[in-house]
């Protein structure tokens, strides 16, 4: 199984990976995600499975990624989505992750 390690709450900003987002639904997403009052939870990039793709990260911590599993795909978005104001970009990214 996977041994993905969580990161304690981390303050942003988080940057879109141009390399991993290229030619994906994330290619047209915001280039930067900020944290607000609600926490954002990430994982250590070094613990992602080898075939995982980090779409948003900062200094070795990833807050949006996807990885193939069996015949499907597991997508992770580390926002609680509790904030309504100023969280539009996170909601866009969530919709993109569902489309992966």
Number of C-alpha atoms within 10 A of each C-alpha: 4 8 8 13 13 15 15 12 13 17 14 17 13 21 18 21 18 13 11 16 17 12 10 13 15 23 17 13 17 14 14 15 20 14 16 16 8 13 18 20 19 25 23 17 22 12 14 19 15 9 10 18 20 22 27 27 23 17 10 10 20 27 26 24 22 19 18 14 10 7 5 9 15 14 20 19 22 19 20 11 15 11 14 8 7 11 17 13 15 23 15 13 21 18 13 17 20 13 12 15
